Amino acid sequence: MKKNNLHNVKSSGFKTPDNYFESFDADFFERLNEKEAIKASEFSGFTVPENYFDAVEHTILEKLQNKPEKPVINLKPKSTFYYFSGIAASIVLLFSLVFNNDNISIDNLETEILESYLYQEEYSNEDFASMFKTSEISETDFIDIHISDETLNQYLENIEPEDLIFE
């Protein structure tokens, strides 16, 4: 059939014999009554030994009863371990808090630690400016600073030249 003429097809293409649906029921029941069709389905091809179902329950129970029982080992619950470890941790924490003589203050911290902290936090100049009150700052605070030559040289040796360029 040509592709161009597909829209002109009027029939489905399936054909059935004449009077097929009228005589279908009669033919179906006639075939059911035939003995040959039933005989073919009587023999499945599988065979079971004689008295198999009478003795199967007894043999299964024998196999189950002959298994030796294994000893059961009771494990100590882990909860007691957790209780004791919690008590030990709380005692260690108590002693470390009570008998700790190290007083942490701003004076004990090294300036390098503070600088690295402030550098990692990425504060802007406006953030630093908001921390200071203008009434507390005077020009003399910045004028009267005396820095030794040794401290200045050490600072300049440790700083990168790119950091000295101000934008």
C-alpha positions in Angstrom: 0.0 0.0 0.0 1.3 3.4 -0.8 1.9 5.9 1.9 0.0 8.6 0.1 -3.3 6.6 0.1 -3.4 5.8 3.9 -6.1 8.3 4.5 -8.4 6.6 2.0 -8.4 3.2 3.8 -12.0 2.3 4.9 -11.5 -1.2 6.3 -9.4 -2.3 9.4 -7.7 -5.2 7.6 -8.9 -7.9 10.0 -11.2 -10.6 8.7 -13.2 -13.3 10.5 -14.9 -16.3 9.1 -18.6 -16.1 8.3 -20.9 -16.8 11.3 -17.9 -17.0 13.7 -19.4 -15.1 16.6 -22.8 -16.8 16.3 -21.4 -20.3 16.6 -18.5 -19.6 19.0 -20.4 -20.6 22.2 -21.6 -23.9 20.7 -18.1 -24.8 19.5 -16.5 -23.9 22.8 -18.8 -26.1 24.9 -18.5 -29.0 22.4 -14.7 -29.0 22.8 -15.1 -28.9 26.6 -17.2 -32.1 26.5 -14.6 -34.0 24.5 -12.7 -36.6 26.7 -9.4 -36.4 24.9 -8.8 -32.7 25.8 -9.4 -33.5 29.5 -7.2 -36.6 29.5 -4.3 -34.6 28.2 -4.6 -32.2 31.2 -5.0 -35.1 33.8 -1.3 -36.1 33.7 1.0 -33.2 34.8 4.2 -35.2 34.4 5.3 -34.8 38.1 5.3 -37.8 40.4 5.4 -38.0 44.2 6.7 -41.0 46.1 4.1 -43.1 47.9 3.2 -42.1 51.4 5.3 -38.9 51.0 2.8 -36.6 52.6 2.2 -39.0 55.5 5.9 -39.1 56.5 7.1 -35.6 55.6 6.0 -34.0 58.8 7.7 -36.7 60.9 11.1 -36.4 59.0 11.1 -32.6 59.3 10.5 -32.7 63.1 13.3 -35.3 63.4 15.8 -33.0 61.6 14.8 -30.1 63.8 15.1 -32.0 67.1 18.6 -33.5 66.3 20.3 -30.1 66.1 22.5 -29.4 69.2 21.7 -26.2 71.0 24.5 -23.7 71.0 25.2 -22.0 74.3 23.8 -18.5 74.7 26.3 -15.9 75.9 24.7 -13.0 77.7 26.5 -9.7 76.9 26.6 -7.0 79.5 24.5 -4.1 78.4 26.4 -1.1 77.1 24.3 1.3 79.1 26.4 0.6 82.3 29.5 1.6 80.3 27.9 4.8 79.3 26.8 5.6 82.8 30.4 5.1 84.2 32.0 7.1 81.3 29.5 10.0 81.8 30.3 10.1 85.6 34.1 10.0 84.9 33.8 12.8 82.3 31.8 15.0 84.7 34.4 14.5 87.4 37.2 15.4 85.1 35.3 18.5 83.9 34.7 19.5 87.5 38.4 19.3 88.5 39.5 21.1 85.4 37.1 24.0 86.1 37.7 24.3 89.9 41.5 23.8 90.0 42.4 25.7 86.9 44.5 28.7 87.9 45.0 30.1 84.4 43.2 33.4 84.2 42.5 34.3 80.7 42.5 38.0 80.0 43.2 40.4 77.1 46.7 41.0 78.5 47.5 37.2 78.3 46.6 36.9 74.6 49.3 37.4 72.0 48.8 40.1 69.5 49.4 37.7 66.6 46.4 35.6 67.7 44.2 38.7 67.7 45.5 39.9 64.4 44.9 36.5 62.8 41.4 36.4 64.2 40.5 39.8 63.0 42.0 39.0 59.6 39.9 35.8 59.2 36.7 37.6 60.2 37.1 40.2 57.4 36.0 43.3 59.2 35.9 46.5 57.3 37.2 49.9 58.4 33.6 51.0 59.1 33.2 48.2 61.5 36.3 49.2 63.4 35.2 52.8 63.4 31.9 52.0 64.9 33.6 50.4 67.9 35.2 53.6 69.0 33.5 56.6 70.3 34.9 59.9 69.0 34.8 61.4 72.5 37.3 58.8 73.7 39.8 59.4 70.9 42.0 62.4 70.7 44.8 63.4 68.4 47.4 63.3 71.2 46.8 59.6 71.5 48.4 59.1 68.1 51.0 61.8 68.3 52.7 60.8 71.5 53.5 57.2 70.5 57.1 56.3 70.7 58.2 53.4 68.6 61.8 52.2 68.9 63.9 51.8 65.7 64.3 48.1 66.5 60.6 47.4 66.7 60.0 49.4 63.5 62.7 47.5 61.6 61.4 44.1 62.8 57.9 45.1 61.7 59.1 46.2 58.2 61.0 42.9 57.8 58.0 40.8 58.5 55.5 42.7 56.4 55.1 42.1 52.6 55.8 45.2 50.4 52.4 44.8 48.7 50.7 45.4 52.1 52.4 48.8 52.4 50.7 50.2 49.3 47.6 52.0 50.3 44.7 52.4 47.9 
